[in-house]
């Protein structure tokens, strides 16, 4: 009887071990793969004091960030690459092109199921929108940063990074476009903007709000943008983009900035106008002159929310202008630069602003 009992127990244990091994194999196979591309920023910043504001951005390498948040390794199989090590005030087109090409390469070669980009907050919205327009995949691309350096008391970078990996690893994040994950909220790249210089909840989408929320280990989506272009811009092989400058509007503004941009030979000018993209008479004359010379002029708004509409107080068709719709000036510049890699036709460019 004892022998029979021992035999039964042995068989059951064998089945249990086999089931556990099989389960472990399946879990490993199904584990999401996330590559973290580091560019620097406050999330990788270091200061001499944990309670003072002063710090240097981008000092901490990607290896340290990976080791600082062990919990994220339970969510996905993580790899890290150092793309740049700068504060995002120094972000540039060269790094944008490098990021976009690397992400496209990752997805084309099936190296990962999602990508997270650590990035400073100053220009995070611009990098996110550039990638939204140039990454040709429906897989998750998530930008993340911090408002406090890694050495600060109550720093926010580790939690934000964990949340970003959670978003990138979630199957629900497919086909929502490029997003930012900050302060327990997910924002569409097209709509998000930095709204406060120092506050933890600085990222907002003033027109539409967040598309998702992160809480208690889960990301929940509520809607997605309809302005993600089906056809992305191809930047492979490019080393630069057409030069587009932003000119800021204000009371009694001088036309000198517009004239200087024209003399420099820019391909486009985004005018950050007052109200509904408005300008005074001298600036309007300078912008019209620039448009006649072949420079593509786009009217945007400095207001921070709302749309710039055609044919309101300005006869855009007569003056040869296009409008940015609800894109802020810095994002209008990105779309205009990319549009000019394909066409100078004003009607075609205006169509992009209404669709993208």
Residue frames as qw, qx, qy, qz and C-alpha x, y, z in Angstrom:
[[0.000, 0.885, 0.466, 0.000, 0.00, 0.00, 0.00],
 [0.311, -0.791, 0.109, 0.515, 2.82, 2.33, 0.86],
 [0.425, -0.119, 0.599, 0.668, 4.49, 1.52, -2.46],
 [0.212, 0.634, 0.654, 0.355, 1.29, 2.35, -4.35],
 [0.154, -0.932, -0.252, 0.213, 0.87, 5.60, -2.43],
 [0.401, -0.590, 0.328, 0.620, 4.48, 6.57, -3.14],
 [0.394, 0.178, 0.677, 0.595, 4.01, 5.78, -6.81],
 [0.092, 0.815, 0.547, 0.168, 0.89, 7.93, -7.03],
 [0.266, -0.886, -0.032, 0.378, 2.58, 10.80, -5.25],
 [0.465, -0.325, 0.492, 0.661, 5.58, 10.50, -7.57],
 [0.313, 0.455, 0.668, 0.499, 3.37, 10.61, -10.66],
 [0.052, -0.919, -0.391, 0.014, 1.47, 13.63, -9.35],
 [0.371, -0.752, 0.168, 0.519, 4.70, 15.44, -8.56],
 [0.457, -0.027, 0.600, 0.656, 6.01, 14.66, -12.02],
 [0.187, 0.695, 0.598, 0.352, 2.86, 16.09, -13.61],
 [0.224, -0.925, -0.204, 0.230, 3.10, 19.16, -11.36],
 [0.438, -0.527, 0.350, 0.639, 6.73, 19.80, -12.30],
 [0.379, 0.251, 0.663, 0.595, 5.88, 19.29, -15.97],
 [0.046, 0.845, 0.509, 0.158, 2.97, 21.72, -15.73],
 [0.313, -0.860, -0.006, 0.402, 5.07, 24.29, -13.91],
 [0.456, -0.276, 0.504, 0.680, 7.85, 23.96, -16.48],
 [0.274, 0.497, 0.667, 0.482, 5.37, 24.28, -19.33],
 [0.095, -0.923, -0.370, 0.048, 3.77, 27.29, -17.69],
 [0.402, -0.706, 0.178, 0.556, 7.14, 28.92, -17.13],
 [0.430, 0.020, 0.597, 0.677, 8.07, 28.35, -20.77],
 [0.144, 0.714, 0.595, 0.340, 4.83, 29.90, -22.00],
 [0.239, -0.914, -0.193, 0.266, 5.21, 32.88, -19.67],
 [0.443, -0.484, 0.358, 0.664, 8.73, 33.49, -20.92],
 [0.351, 0.272, 0.667, 0.599, 7.60, 33.17, -24.53],
 [0.005, 0.796, 0.541, 0.271, 4.68, 35.54, -24.05],
 [0.403, -0.652, -0.192, 0.613, 6.64, 38.08, -22.01],
 [0.361, 0.922, 0.128, 0.055, 6.54, 41.49, -23.72],
 [0.697, -0.028, 0.058, 0.714, 9.87, 42.84, -24.97],
 [0.016, 0.987, 0.161, -0.017, 10.52, 46.53, -24.34],
 [0.654, 0.172, -0.040, 0.736, 13.56, 48.49, -25.46],
 [0.218, -0.909, -0.203, 0.293, 14.29, 51.71, -23.56],
 [0.563, 0.490, 0.081, 0.660, 16.05, 54.38, -25.61],
 [0.417, -0.722, -0.258, 0.487, 17.66, 56.95, -23.34],
 [0.410, 0.710, 0.138, 0.556, 18.31, 60.56, -24.39],
 [0.305, 0.137, -0.386, 0.860, 19.10, 62.16, -21.03],
 [0.352, -0.627, -0.323, -0.616, 16.92, 64.81, -19.42],
 [0.373, -0.564, 0.393, -0.623, 15.90, 65.42, -15.83],
 [0.955, -0.180, -0.029, -0.234, 14.93, 61.77, -15.36],
 [0.884, 0.096, -0.175, 0.422, 18.67, 61.08, -15.72],
 [0.092, 0.822, -0.177, 0.534, 19.67, 64.23, -13.85],
 [0.730, -0.282, -0.441, 0.440, 21.91, 64.49, -10.82],
 [0.082, -0.872, 0.060, -0.479, 22.28, 67.23, -8.21],
 [0.322, 0.347, -0.662, 0.581, 24.52, 67.82, -5.21],
 [0.251, -0.047, 0.610, -0.750, 21.56, 68.12, -2.82],
 [0.026, -0.339, -0.931, -0.133, 18.39, 66.05, -2.47],
 [0.021, -0.730, -0.581, 0.358, 16.40, 69.12, -1.40],
 [0.014, -0.616, 0.150, 0.774, 17.72, 71.86, -3.73],
 [0.687, 0.627, 0.219, -0.296, 16.52, 72.56, -7.26],
 [0.224, 0.770, -0.525, -0.286, 19.91, 72.80, -8.98],
 [0.816, -0.069, 0.567, 0.088, 21.02, 69.78, -11.00],
 [0.103, 0.491, -0.634, -0.589, 22.64, 68.71, -14.25],
 [0.849, 0.271, 0.144, -0.430, 20.45, 66.88, -16.76],
 [0.843, 0.461, -0.257, -0.106, 21.46, 63.67, -18.50],
 [0.054, -0.696, 0.696, -0.170, 24.31, 62.61, -16.20],
 [0.631, -0.184, 0.715, -0.238, 22.97, 59.16, -15.26],
 [0.208, 0.267, -0.797, -0.500, 23.48, 56.45, -17.94],
 [0.733, -0.074, -0.359, -0.572, 20.80, 54.02, -19.05],
 [0.585, 0.019, -0.789, 0.189, 22.32, 51.13, -17.06],
 [0.051, 0.001, -0.612, 0.789, 21.70, 52.98, -13.80],
 [0.535, -0.005, -0.007, -0.845, 18.10, 53.75, -14.76],
 [0.729, 0.003, -0.615, -0.300, 17.45, 50.09, -15.51],
 [0.486, -0.027, -0.766, 0.419, 18.85, 49.03, -12.14],
 [0.104, -0.104, 0.384, -0.912, 16.97, 51.73, -10.24],
 [0.679, 0.031, 0.101, -0.727, 13.54, 50.27, -11.03],
 [0.085, -0.178, 0.978, 0.063, 13.75, 46.47, -10.59],
 [0.506, 0.342, 0.634, -0.475, 9.95, 46.22, -10.59],
 [0.548, 0.590, -0.175, -0.567, 9.76, 47.00, -14.31],
 [0.170, 0.383, -0.882, -0.216, 11.69, 43.82, -15.12],
 [0.326, 0.180, 0.882, -0.290, 8.67, 41.89, -13.83],
 [0.511, 0.601, 0.252, -0.561, 6.51, 43.55, -16.50],
 [0.737, 0.665, -0.082, -0.091, 8.64, 42.90, -19.57],
 [0.834, -0.064, 0.155, 0.526, 11.96, 41.74, -20.89],
 [0.015, 0.982, 0.004, -0.189, 13.92, 44.99, -20.83],
 [0.725, 0.112, 0.130, 0.668, 16.87, 46.16, -22.89],
 [0.086, -0.921, -0.109, 0.364, 18.40, 49.64, -22.88],
 [0.648, 0.351, 0.207, 0.644, 20.29, 51.79, -25.39],
 [0.223, -0.690, -0.106, 0.681, 21.87, 55.22, -24.94],
 [0.504, 0.686, 0.398, 0.342, 20.86, 57.35, -27.93],
 [0.200, 0.694, -0.111, 0.683, 21.93, 60.69, -26.46],
 [0.555, -0.449, -0.509, 0.481, 22.82, 62.14, -23.07],
 [0.136, 0.274, 0.064, 0.950, 21.57, 65.73, -23.13],
 [0.187, 0.423, 0.520, -0.718, 19.09, 68.07, -21.54],
 [0.425, 0.551, 0.694, 0.186, 16.07, 68.34, -23.82],
 [0.109, 0.906, 0.028, -0.409, 16.69, 72.05, -24.31],
 [0.082, -0.593, 0.649, 0.471, 19.53, 70.77, -26.51],
 [0.670, 0.285, 0.685, 0.009, 17.35, 68.32, -28.45],
 [0.116, 0.562, -0.423, -0.701, 17.97, 68.62, -32.18],
 [0.783, 0.401, -0.135, -0.456, 16.87, 67.33, -35.57],
 [0.385, 0.467, -0.796, -0.005, 19.87, 65.02, -35.82],
 [0.166, -0.108, 0.886, -0.419, 18.76, 63.17, -32.67],
 [0.673, 0.281, 0.277, -0.625, 15.14, 63.11, -33.85],
 [0.691, 0.466, -0.446, -0.327, 16.21, 61.41, -37.08],
 [0.201, 0.353, -0.892, 0.199, 18.40, 58.97, -35.15],
 [0.408, 0.024, 0.712, -0.572, 15.52, 58.08, -32.81],
 [0.729, 0.370, 0.071, -0.572, 12.97, 57.66, -35.58],
 [0.601, 0.471, -0.616, -0.195, 15.23, 55.51, -37.72],
 [0.048, 0.264, -0.911, 0.312, 16.21, 53.32, -34.76],
 [0.539, 0.121, 0.578, -0.600, 12.58, 52.79, -33.70],
 [0.756, 0.433, -0.169, -0.462, 11.55, 51.89, -37.23],
 [0.414, 0.449, -0.792, 0.011, 14.49, 49.48, -37.36],
 [0.244, -0.159, 0.829, -0.478, 13.46, 47.89, -34.04],
 [0.676, 0.260, 0.417, -0.549, 9.94, 47.22, -35.24],
 [0.672, 0.526, -0.387, -0.349, 10.92, 46.15, -38.77],
 [0.392, 0.382, -0.828, 0.122, 13.33, 43.58, -37.32],
 [0.775, -0.442, -0.353, -0.281, 10.87, 42.51, -34.59],
 [0.417, 0.285, -0.614, 0.606, 13.36, 43.34, -31.85],
 [0.030, 0.113, 0.629, -0.768, 10.70, 44.53, -29.41],
 [0.034, -0.605, -0.782, -0.144, 6.97, 44.79, -28.80],
 [0.117, -0.957, -0.257, -0.068, 7.22, 48.34, -27.50],
 [0.540, 0.304, -0.181, 0.763, 9.67, 51.20, -27.09],
 [0.356, -0.873, -0.265, 0.201, 10.11, 53.62, -24.18],
 [0.486, 0.534, -0.077, 0.688, 12.10, 56.83, -24.61],
 [0.457, -0.671, -0.313, 0.492, 13.49, 58.63, -21.58],
 [0.321, 0.561, 0.254, 0.720, 13.52, 62.33, -22.38],
 [0.137, -0.168, -0.331, 0.918, 13.71, 65.76, -20.79],
 [0.169, 0.659, 0.688, -0.252, 10.42, 67.58, -20.38],
 [0.008, 0.577, -0.078, -0.813, 11.31, 70.86, -22.12],
 [0.385, 0.398, -0.489, -0.674, 10.91, 69.49, -25.65],
 [0.332, 0.017, 0.939, -0.084, 9.34, 66.11, -24.97],
 [0.549, 0.570, 0.448, -0.416, 6.13, 67.10, -26.73],
 [0.395, 0.729, -0.353, -0.433, 8.05, 68.02, -29.89],
 [0.012, -0.360, 0.922, 0.141, 9.99, 64.77, -30.04],
 [0.440, 0.236, 0.820, -0.280, 6.78, 62.84, -29.41],
 [0.565, 0.668, 0.206, -0.438, 4.98, 64.55, -32.29],
 [0.253, 0.647, -0.625, -0.355, 7.94, 64.12, -34.64],
 [0.142, -0.161, 0.977, 0.009, 7.90, 60.39, -33.89],
 [0.526, 0.426, 0.598, -0.428, 4.12, 60.26, -34.29],
 [0.537, 0.727, -0.075, -0.422, 4.60, 61.54, -37.85],
 [0.359, 0.664, -0.636, -0.163, 7.59, 59.34, -38.76],
 [0.282, -0.239, 0.917, -0.152, 7.38, 55.99, -36.93],
 [0.602, 0.139, -0.492, -0.614, 5.73, 53.50, -39.26],
 [0.340, -0.069, -0.929, 0.131, 4.28, 51.00, -36.79],
 [0.549, -0.573, -0.258, -0.551, 1.20, 50.51, -34.62],
 [0.720, -0.237, -0.538, 0.368, 3.31, 49.16, -31.74],
 [0.368, -0.900, -0.215, 0.095, 3.57, 51.28, -28.57],
 [0.506, 0.346, -0.187, 0.768, 6.06, 54.15, -28.42],
 [0.459, -0.819, -0.344, 0.022, 6.04, 55.86, -25.03],
 [0.343, 0.541, -0.287, 0.712, 7.98, 58.97, -24.00],
 [0.639, -0.682, -0.345, 0.083, 8.66, 59.54, -20.33],
 [0.342, 0.536, -0.315, 0.705, 10.55, 62.00, -18.18],
 [0.511, -0.531, -0.543, 0.401, 10.63, 63.60, -14.76],
 [0.026, -0.916, -0.086, -0.392, 10.26, 67.00, -13.16],
 [0.493, -0.793, 0.353, -0.067, 12.71, 66.17, -10.39],
 [0.402, 0.587, -0.703, -0.008, 16.21, 64.73, -10.89],
 [0.818, -0.072, -0.571, -0.019, 17.02, 61.19, -9.85],
 [0.454, 0.070, -0.594, 0.660, 18.92, 62.43, -6.78],
 [0.277, -0.382, 0.089, -0.877, 16.04, 64.52, -5.43],
 [0.204, 0.108, 0.825, -0.516, 13.91, 63.65, -2.44],
 [0.530, 0.497, 0.562, -0.396, 10.55, 62.28, -3.68],
 [0.059, 0.369, -0.599, -0.708, 11.85, 62.14, -7.23],
 [0.724, 0.335, 0.279, -0.535, 9.21, 61.17, -9.78],
 [0.369, 0.545, -0.638, -0.400, 11.36, 59.54, -12.44],
 [0.077, -0.152, 0.984, -0.050, 11.33, 55.96, -11.14],
 [0.445, 0.389, 0.686, -0.424, 7.55, 55.80, -10.88],
 [0.502, 0.657, -0.103, -0.552, 7.11, 57.45, -14.27],
 [0.215, 0.467, -0.809, -0.285, 9.54, 54.98, -15.84],
 [0.244, 0.072, 0.948, -0.191, 7.72, 52.02, -14.31],
 [0.499, 0.556, 0.429, -0.507, 4.42, 53.38, -15.63],
 [0.391, 0.649, -0.402, -0.514, 5.91, 53.97, -19.09],
 [0.048, 0.251, -0.956, -0.144, 7.09, 50.35, -19.29],
 [0.360, 0.303, 0.798, -0.377, 3.64, 49.27, -18.14],
 [0.506, 0.650, 0.089, -0.560, 2.08, 51.27, -20.99],
 [0.301, 0.573, -0.657, -0.386, 4.57, 49.95, -23.57],
 [0.050, -0.133, 0.989, -0.030, 4.02, 46.35, -22.44],
 [0.491, 0.322, 0.589, -0.555, 0.23, 46.59, -22.52],
 [0.307, 0.253, 0.797, 0.455, -1.50, 44.98, -25.54],
 [0.125, 0.830, 0.523, -0.146, -4.10, 47.75, -25.23],
 [0.165, -0.752, 0.143, 0.622, -1.47, 50.31, -26.24],
 [0.400, 0.086, 0.682, 0.607, -1.33, 49.14, -29.83],
 [0.146, 0.545, 0.591, 0.577, -2.76, 51.56, -32.40],
 [0.208, -0.875, -0.365, 0.240, -3.11, 54.50, -29.98],
 [0.387, 0.841, -0.089, 0.369, -0.15, 56.28, -31.56],
 [0.501, 0.217, -0.456, 0.703, 2.91, 57.74, -29.88],
 [0.476, -0.796, -0.303, -0.218, 2.16, 58.82, -26.32],
 [0.144, 0.501, -0.564, 0.640, 3.72, 60.37, -23.24],
 [0.701, -0.476, -0.531, -0.018, 3.28, 58.74, -19.83],
 [0.238, 0.304, -0.410, 0.826, 3.74, 61.20, -16.98],
 [0.237, -0.110, 0.460, -0.848, 2.18, 61.66, -13.57],
 [0.340, 0.216, 0.880, -0.251, -0.17, 58.65, -13.95],
 [0.548, 0.656, 0.241, -0.460, -1.67, 59.94, -17.22],
 [0.549, 0.078, 0.637, 0.536, -1.27, 59.01, -20.88],
 [0.268, 0.757, 0.071, -0.592, -1.41, 61.77, -23.49],
 [0.759, 0.527, 0.311, 0.222, -1.48, 61.61, -27.28],
 [0.570, -0.167, 0.174, 0.785, 1.71, 63.03, -28.79],
 [0.190, 0.541, 0.429, 0.698, -0.22, 65.38, -31.06],
 [0.299, -0.799, -0.335, -0.400, -2.10, 67.08, -28.24],
 [0.692, -0.572, -0.260, 0.356, 0.17, 67.06, -25.20],
 [0.312, 0.731, -0.151, 0.588, 2.12, 70.12, -24.09],
 [0.501, -0.202, -0.509, 0.669, 4.18, 71.25, -21.13],
 [0.137, -0.807, -0.397, -0.414, 2.04, 73.81, -19.31],
 [0.480, -0.873, 0.058, -0.057, 3.92, 74.66, -16.09],
 [0.337, 0.751, -0.533, 0.195, 7.64, 75.30, -15.61],
 [0.042, 0.429, -0.813, 0.393, 8.15, 73.32, -12.39],
 [0.705, -0.140, 0.355, -0.598, 4.92, 71.51, -11.43],
 [0.365, -0.148, 0.918, 0.053, 4.76, 67.70, -11.40],
 [0.502, 0.524, 0.682, -0.092, 1.49, 67.74, -13.38],
 [0.019, -0.553, 0.265, 0.790, 2.98, 69.93, -16.08],
 [0.012, 0.025, -0.800, -0.599, 1.89, 67.80, -19.05],
 [0.430, 0.451, 0.550, -0.556, -1.64, 68.45, -20.21],
 [0.172, 0.283, 0.695, 0.637, -3.77, 68.30, -23.32],
 [0.123, 0.235, 0.299, -0.916, -5.70, 71.53, -23.04],
 [0.483, 0.092, -0.365, -0.790, -8.19, 70.81, -25.81],
 [0.768, -0.031, -0.516, -0.378, -8.96, 67.15, -25.17],
 [0.682, -0.541, 0.388, -0.303, -7.38, 65.85, -21.95],
 [0.228, -0.416, 0.876, 0.085, -5.53, 62.54, -21.42],
 [0.677, 0.138, -0.535, -0.486, -6.41, 59.49, -23.51],
 [0.806, -0.173, -0.565, 0.027, -5.69, 57.13, -20.64],
 [0.415, -0.754, 0.326, -0.392, -4.91, 56.82, -16.95],
 [0.616, 0.225, -0.715, 0.243, -2.37, 54.68, -15.08],
 [0.473, -0.532, 0.370, -0.597, -3.25, 53.41, -11.63],
 [0.750, -0.289, 0.527, -0.275, -2.56, 50.39, -9.43],
 [0.436, -0.251, 0.813, 0.294, -0.51, 48.58, -12.05],
 [0.472, 0.500, 0.708, 0.163, -2.97, 49.06, -14.92],
 [0.004, 0.222, -0.250, -0.942, -3.38, 51.42, -17.86],
 [0.339, 0.582, 0.722, -0.157, -6.94, 52.22, -18.93],
 [0.125, 0.011, 0.411, 0.903, -7.73, 53.97, -22.23],
 [0.280, 0.560, 0.553, -0.550, -10.82, 56.06, -22.88],
 [0.604, 0.765, 0.166, -0.151, -10.34, 57.31, -26.45],
 [0.637, -0.172, 0.374, 0.652, -7.68, 57.79, -29.12],
 [0.106, 0.608, -0.162, -0.770, -6.84, 60.54, -31.58],
 [0.720, 0.536, 0.441, -0.001, -8.28, 60.44, -35.10],
 [0.276, 0.933, -0.194, -0.128, -5.45, 62.63, -36.37],
 [0.560, -0.449, 0.632, 0.292, -2.74, 59.98, -36.58],
 [0.479, 0.581, -0.390, -0.531, -1.70, 59.90, -40.25],
 [0.963, 0.112, 0.234, -0.072, -2.08, 56.60, -42.09],
 [0.768, 0.480, -0.072, 0.418, 0.89, 57.47, -44.27],
 [0.547, -0.741, 0.029, 0.389, 3.92, 58.47, -42.21],
 [0.295, 0.902, -0.306, -0.076, 6.73, 60.70, -43.47],
 [0.950, 0.066, -0.042, 0.303, 9.78, 58.76, -44.62],
 [0.121, -0.951, 0.285, 0.004, 12.92, 60.27, -43.06],
 [0.882, -0.186, 0.319, 0.294, 15.25, 57.36, -43.78],
 [0.676, 0.300, 0.234, 0.631, 18.45, 58.68, -45.32],
 [0.036, 0.909, 0.110, 0.400, 17.75, 62.30, -44.37],
 [0.594, -0.064, -0.375, 0.709, 20.42, 64.21, -42.46],
 [0.013, -0.193, -0.241, 0.951, 18.50, 67.46, -42.12],
 [0.195, 0.675, 0.711, -0.028, 15.03, 68.98, -42.62],
 [0.203, 0.653, 0.256, 0.683, 13.93, 72.18, -44.35],
 [0.246, -0.081, -0.442, 0.859, 14.51, 75.19, -42.10],
 [0.262, -0.708, -0.499, -0.425, 11.37, 76.56, -40.51],
 [0.214, 0.094, -0.457, 0.858, 11.43, 79.40, -37.97],
 [0.229, -0.716, -0.657, 0.055, 8.79, 80.53, -35.45],
 [0.113, 0.324, -0.061, 0.937, 8.02, 84.23, -35.15],
 [0.194, -0.479, -0.745, 0.421, 6.16, 85.34, -32.04],
 [0.035, -0.640, -0.372, -0.671, 3.32, 87.85, -32.20],
 [0.338, -0.498, -0.520, 0.606, 2.69, 90.58, -29.62],
 [0.090, 0.929, 0.322, -0.156, 1.29, 94.10, -29.31],
 [0.133, 0.946, -0.228, -0.189, 3.11, 96.60, -31.54],
 [0.834, -0.153, 0.421, 0.321, 5.33, 93.83, -32.92],
 [0.077, 0.714, -0.448, -0.532, 8.09, 94.75, -35.34],
 [0.897, 0.407, -0.005, -0.173, 8.30, 93.02, -38.74],
 [0.084, 0.767, -0.634, -0.041, 12.08, 92.70, -38.33],
 [0.548, -0.246, 0.794, -0.090, 11.97, 89.06, -37.23],
 [0.774, 0.473, 0.403, -0.122, 9.96, 88.08, -40.31],
 [0.458, 0.853, -0.241, -0.065, 12.32, 90.01, -42.58],
 [0.206, -0.653, 0.728, -0.016, 15.36, 88.42, -40.93],
 [0.711, 0.024, 0.699, -0.080, 13.92, 84.94, -41.48],
 [0.703, 0.685, 0.168, -0.092, 13.30, 85.77, -45.13],
 [0.216, 0.864, -0.454, -0.027, 16.83, 87.09, -45.58],
 [0.437, -0.452, 0.776, -0.046, 18.21, 83.90, -44.03],
 [0.434, 0.263, -0.713, -0.484, 16.45, 81.91, -46.74],
 [0.405, -0.022, 0.823, -0.398, 14.16, 79.79, -44.58],
 [0.102, -0.163, -0.870, -0.455, 11.75, 77.38, -46.23],
 [0.359, -0.624, -0.629, -0.294, 8.90, 78.18, -43.88],
 [0.021, -0.262, 0.407, -0.875, 7.69, 80.52, -41.16],
 [0.365, -0.560, -0.743, 0.005, 5.25, 79.64, -38.40],
 [0.058, -0.450, 0.128, -0.882, 3.70, 82.81, -37.02],
 [0.306, -0.383, -0.790, 0.368, 2.58, 82.40, -33.39],
 [0.054, -0.471, -0.241, -0.847, -0.14, 84.99, -33.65],
 [0.199, 0.001, 0.520, -0.831, -2.37, 86.76, -31.19],
 [0.662, 0.214, 0.288, -0.658, -5.89, 85.44, -30.70],
 [0.869, 0.328, 0.357, -0.100, -6.90, 83.48, -33.80],
 [0.742, 0.058, 0.344, 0.573, -3.39, 83.73, -35.27],
 [0.231, 0.941, 0.229, 0.090, -3.68, 87.46, -35.87],
 [0.610, -0.083, 0.047, 0.787, -0.97, 90.03, -36.62],
 [0.042, 0.785, 0.128, -0.604, -0.65, 93.79, -36.92],
 [0.606, 0.779, 0.059, -0.153, -0.39, 95.52, -40.31],
 [0.123, 0.798, -0.577, -0.118, 3.44, 95.79, -40.55],
 [0.431, -0.273, 0.860, -0.016, 3.93, 92.14, -39.63],
 [0.709, 0.443, 0.512, -0.196, 1.14, 91.09, -42.02],
 [0.486, 0.828, -0.200, -0.195, 2.84, 92.92, -44.87],
 [0.064, -0.641, 0.763, 0.052, 6.15, 91.23, -44.09],
 [0.582, -0.006, 0.804, -0.121, 4.51, 87.79, -43.91],
 [0.690, 0.633, 0.276, -0.216, 2.71, 88.36, -47.22],
 [0.299, 0.824, -0.455, -0.155, 5.99, 89.44, -48.81],
 [0.309, -0.416, 0.855, -0.013, 7.66, 86.29, -47.49],
 [0.691, 0.277, 0.644, -0.176, 4.86, 84.13, -48.93],
 [0.586, 0.779, -0.025, -0.222, 5.22, 85.81, -52.34],
 [0.095, 0.742, -0.656, -0.096, 8.93, 84.98, -52.30],
 [0.713, 0.171, -0.665, -0.143, 8.16, 81.27, -51.98],
 [0.029, 0.191, -0.807, 0.559, 8.35, 80.85, -48.19],
 [0.461, -0.437, -0.717, -0.288, 5.48, 78.79, -46.82],
 [0.127, -0.298, 0.399, -0.858, 3.80, 80.82, -44.07],
 [0.465, -0.393, -0.790, -0.071, 1.65, 79.07, -41.45],
 [0.292, -0.536, 0.177, -0.772, -0.52, 80.96, -38.96],
 [0.539, -0.271, -0.763, 0.232, -0.62, 79.38, -35.49],
 [0.369, -0.807, -0.135, -0.441, -1.70, 80.83, -32.12],
 [0.245, 0.388, -0.643, 0.613, 0.19, 81.74, -28.98],
 [0.596, -0.441, 0.050, -0.669, -2.97, 81.24, -26.86],
 [0.151, -0.326, 0.890, -0.282, -2.18, 77.62, -25.93],
 [0.351, 0.279, 0.881, -0.153, -5.52, 76.09, -26.88],
 [0.487, 0.677, 0.283, -0.474, -8.16, 76.26, -29.58],
 [0.690, 0.347, 0.495, 0.398, -8.00, 76.35, -33.37],
 [0.014, -0.490, 0.241, 0.838, -6.71, 78.83, -35.91],
 [0.576, 0.522, 0.621, -0.104, -9.41, 79.05, -38.57],
 [0.362, 0.172, 0.505, 0.764, -9.28, 79.97, -42.25],
 [0.015, -0.470, -0.447, -0.761, -10.84, 83.18, -43.54],
 [0.324, -0.694, -0.560, 0.315, -11.82, 84.69, -40.19],
 [0.073, -0.920, -0.021, 0.383, -10.09, 88.06, -39.88],
 [0.206, -0.562, 0.610, 0.519, -7.41, 87.07, -42.38],
 [0.800, 0.509, -0.048, -0.315, -7.85, 86.33, -46.09],
 [0.639, -0.422, 0.603, 0.223, -5.42, 83.41, -46.11],
 [0.742, 0.410, 0.473, 0.240, -6.03, 82.50, -49.75],
 [0.329, 0.931, 0.030, 0.153, -5.25, 86.00, -50.98],
 [0.231, -0.869, 0.436, -0.037, -2.14, 86.25, -48.80],
 [0.694, 0.405, -0.596, 0.013, -0.92, 82.73, -49.56],
 [0.229, -0.456, 0.713, -0.481, -0.98, 81.45, -45.97],
 [0.629, -0.211, -0.733, -0.147, -1.96, 78.14, -44.38],
 [0.487, -0.609, 0.254, -0.572, -3.28, 77.68, -40.85],
 [0.128, 0.337, -0.894, 0.266, -2.15, 75.27, -38.12],
 [0.647, -0.405, -0.568, -0.307, -5.65, 74.24, -37.01],
 [0.637, -0.744, 0.003, -0.200, -5.19, 73.33, -33.29],
 [0.840, 0.034, -0.207, 0.500, -1.46, 72.53, -33.37],
 [0.346, -0.874, 0.007, 0.342, 0.62, 74.79, -31.16],
 [0.321, 0.882, -0.304, -0.163, 3.44, 76.73, -32.88],
 [0.240, -0.581, 0.772, 0.095, 6.22, 74.28, -32.00],
 [0.609, 0.129, 0.782, 0.008, 4.28, 71.33, -33.36],
 [0.566, 0.781, 0.174, -0.197, 3.15, 73.27, -36.41],
 [0.070, 0.801, -0.550, -0.225, 6.84, 73.81, -37.15],
 [0.439, -0.244, 0.861, 0.086, 7.48, 70.06, -37.06],
 [0.632, 0.481, 0.604, -0.073, 4.63, 69.24, -39.42],
 [0.394, 0.889, -0.065, -0.226, 5.64, 72.06, -41.76],
 [0.137, -0.658, 0.704, 0.230, 9.26, 70.86, -41.88],
 [0.486, 0.000, 0.870, 0.080, 8.16, 67.34, -42.73],
 [0.563, 0.683, 0.418, -0.204, 5.54, 68.50, -45.21],
 [0.250, 0.879, -0.285, -0.289, 8.19, 70.49, -47.07],
 [0.350, -0.379, 0.819, 0.249, 10.22, 67.32, -47.58],
 [0.454, 0.321, 0.823, 0.119, 7.41, 66.20, -49.89],
 [0.246, 0.686, 0.538, 0.425, 5.74, 69.27, -51.37],
 [0.157, -0.152, -0.146, 0.965, 5.58, 73.05, -51.50],
 [0.211, -0.435, -0.600, -0.638, 2.00, 73.06, -52.73],
 [0.187, -0.209, 0.415, -0.866, 0.02, 75.18, -50.28],
 [0.759, -0.137, -0.151, -0.618, -3.25, 73.32, -50.75],
 [0.809, 0.031, -0.584, 0.068, -1.55, 69.99, -50.10],
 [0.302, 0.174, -0.613, 0.710, 0.20, 71.35, -47.00],
 [0.428, -0.221, 0.204, -0.852, -3.05, 72.82, -45.69],
 [0.842, -0.094, -0.380, -0.371, -4.71, 69.45, -46.16],
 [0.623, 0.087, -0.673, 0.389, -1.99, 67.87, -44.00],
 [0.022, -0.191, 0.487, -0.852, -2.66, 70.34, -41.20],
 [0.657, -0.138, 0.026, -0.740, -6.35, 69.46, -41.26],
 [0.896, 0.009, -0.403, -0.185, -5.70, 65.70, -41.38],
 [0.675, 0.130, -0.564, 0.457, -2.60, 65.33, -39.19]]
